[in-house]
Amino acid sequence: MDEQLCLRFDGCLATNIEQAYHRLERVYERLIGPLGLTVLEWYTLRALYAEDGMPASKLASCVCRHPSSMTPVFGCMEHKNLLRREVDTDDRRSVRIFLTDAGRSLQPRVEIVAGQVADLLHDQVTPEQLQTFQTVLAVLQNVSLPGDE
């Protein structure tokens, strides 16, 4: 069946992107579940592997969440001994997030799952299609009405 025929509301971008997101999230949950992580915890660890010790607000932005919504996530991850929060010595109003040894030790397993996700996508989408889609996503992430800046 033609993929175009499966699009909802005459191809409405927001609806169909949300549908794709939910579908991918279910796939991620199945792959990540054996690690004892949620998808958001997995994203958080991946961001910290790229830059350990970043401010909590920057980390929230990296995983596309509002900073206040990350407080319970950080608490759960602290309880799992994956990260620790420290008051920023340069700005006492800010908190920095650091990996623990246990969080760092999960990196190879987290990267294996990231590879599995990439392989799954590459099995179903050509490199050219993926590049075009990523370009369109980058444009859509910056869509605004005139005067919205």
C-alpha positions as a printed NumPy array, in Angstrom:
array([[ 0.   ,  0.   ,  0.   ],
       [ 1.235,  3.487, -0.824],
       [ 2.625,  5.155,  2.324],
       [ 0.947,  8.443,  1.323],
       [-2.474,  6.802,  1.703],
       [-1.772,  6.179,  5.407],
       [-1.349,  9.869,  6.243],
       [-4.101, 11.37 ,  8.368],
       [-6.094, 14.565,  7.84 ],
       [-4.999, 15.064,  4.248],
       [-1.334, 14.886,  5.253],
       [-1.518, 17.352,  8.155],
       [ 2.136, 17.661,  9.214],
       [ 1.624, 18.077, 12.954],
       [-0.749, 15.124, 13.273],
       [ 1.389, 12.814, 11.185],
       [ 4.649, 13.824, 12.868],
       [ 3.007, 13.154, 16.236],
       [ 1.79 ,  9.752, 15.009],
       [ 5.296,  8.876, 13.778],
       [ 6.794, 10.063, 17.074],
       [ 4.471,  7.835, 19.126],
       [ 5.219,  4.848, 16.898],
       [ 8.987,  5.373, 17.205],
       [ 8.686,  5.895, 20.953],
       [ 7.027,  2.483, 21.307],
       [ 9.907,  0.921, 19.354],
       [12.415,  2.754, 21.568],
       [10.603,  1.583, 24.711],
       [10.91 , -2.045, 23.614],
       [14.616, -1.677, 22.857],
       [15.437,  0.41 , 25.931],
       [13.268, -1.473, 28.433],
       [15.846, -4.21 , 29.111],
       [18.262, -1.491, 30.292],
       [15.803, -0.517, 33.042],
       [15.438,  2.957, 31.536],
       [12.601,  5.062, 30.222],
       [12.98 ,  6.736, 26.835],
       [13.492, 10.104, 28.538],
       [16.178,  8.652, 30.821],
       [17.86 ,  7.167, 27.738],
       [17.822, 10.575, 26.016],
       [19.188, 12.177, 29.188],
       [22.072,  9.729, 29.428],
       [22.925, 10.202, 25.754],
       [23.034, 13.973, 26.249],
       [25.277, 13.576, 29.306],
       [27.603, 11.236, 27.416],
       [28.068, 14.078, 24.934],
       [28.541, 16.727, 27.664],
       [28.746, 15.639, 31.281],
       [28.095, 18.309, 33.91 ],
       [25.843, 20.549, 31.863],
       [23.348, 22.871, 33.55 ],
       [19.974, 21.245, 34.198],
       [18.212, 23.828, 32.012],
       [20.511, 23.091, 29.063],
       [20.049, 19.348, 29.543],
       [16.262, 19.818, 29.55 ],
       [16.555, 21.74 , 26.292],
       [18.725, 18.976, 24.798],
       [15.969, 16.42 , 25.442],
       [13.202, 18.823, 24.343],
       [11.568, 19.26 , 27.739],
       [10.71 , 22.186, 29.983],
       [13.271, 22.434, 32.82 ],
       [10.649, 22.044, 35.547],
       [ 9.42 , 18.776, 34.008],
       [12.897, 17.271, 34.379],
       [12.995, 17.515, 38.188],
       [11.206, 14.178, 38.733],
       [13.28 , 12.551, 35.977],
       [16.494, 13.68 , 37.646],
       [15.175, 12.442, 40.99 ],
       [14.375,  9.004, 39.584],
       [17.752,  8.803, 37.865],
       [19.476,  9.81 , 41.118],
       [17.542,  7.073, 42.894],
       [18.862,  4.626, 40.258],
       [22.361,  6.056, 40.939],
       [22.779,  7.133, 37.298],
       [23.431, 10.824, 37.908],
       [23.937, 13.414, 40.604],
       [22.908, 17.057, 40.866],
       [25.3  , 19.706, 42.133],
       [24.793, 23.411, 42.719],
       [26.82 , 25.354, 40.153],
       [29.759, 26.965, 41.963],
       [29.695, 29.918, 39.537],
       [25.927, 30.494, 39.72 ],
       [24.288, 29.193, 42.885],
       [20.834, 29.5  , 41.252],
       [21.821, 26.854, 38.718],
       [22.235, 23.101, 39.072],
       [24.621, 20.986, 37.033],
       [23.973, 17.346, 36.204],
       [26.803, 14.804, 36.326],
       [26.982, 11.118, 35.49 ],
       [27.835,  8.689, 38.262],
       [30.107,  5.715, 37.646],
       [26.992,  3.564, 37.285],
       [25.517,  5.966, 34.713],
       [28.785,  6.074, 32.809],
       [29.063,  2.275, 32.851],
       [25.757,  2.009, 30.924],
       [27.191,  3.933, 27.971],
       [28.186,  0.902, 25.858],
       [24.721, -0.632, 26.291],
       [22.997,  2.703, 25.584],
       [25.067,  3.084, 22.418],
       [24.183, -0.453, 21.312],
       [20.488,  0.474, 21.506],
       [21.178,  3.694, 19.584],
       [22.833,  1.543, 16.916],
       [19.848, -0.811, 16.837],
       [17.521,  2.139, 16.28 ],
       [19.753,  3.465, 13.491],
       [19.918,  0.019, 11.866],
       [16.148, -0.342, 12.042],
       [15.659,  3.014, 10.348],
       [18.292,  2.282,  7.705],
       [16.536, -1.007,  6.917],
       [13.314,  0.862,  6.148],
       [14.435,  4.263,  4.861],
       [17.087,  4.975,  2.239],
       [19.96 ,  7.298,  3.194],
       [18.631,  9.847,  0.693],
       [15.13 ,  9.718,  2.178],
       [16.527, 10.088,  5.686],
       [18.684, 13.067,  4.666],
       [15.701, 14.776,  3.035],
       [13.525, 14.072,  6.071],
       [16.166, 15.453,  8.443],
       [16.442, 18.588,  6.32 ],
       [12.659, 19.042,  6.401],
       [12.638, 18.444, 10.181],
       [15.29 , 21.119, 10.657],
       [13.143, 23.569,  8.685],
       [ 9.986, 22.621, 10.593],
       [11.736, 23.12 , 13.943],
       [12.138, 26.776, 13.006],
       [ 8.703, 27.492, 11.542],
       [ 7.203, 30.675, 12.944],
       [ 4.601, 33.273, 12.088],
       [ 5.784, 36.675, 10.92 ],
       [ 6.684, 38.723, 13.985],
       [ 7.405, 35.653, 16.164],
       [11.049, 35.937, 16.987]])
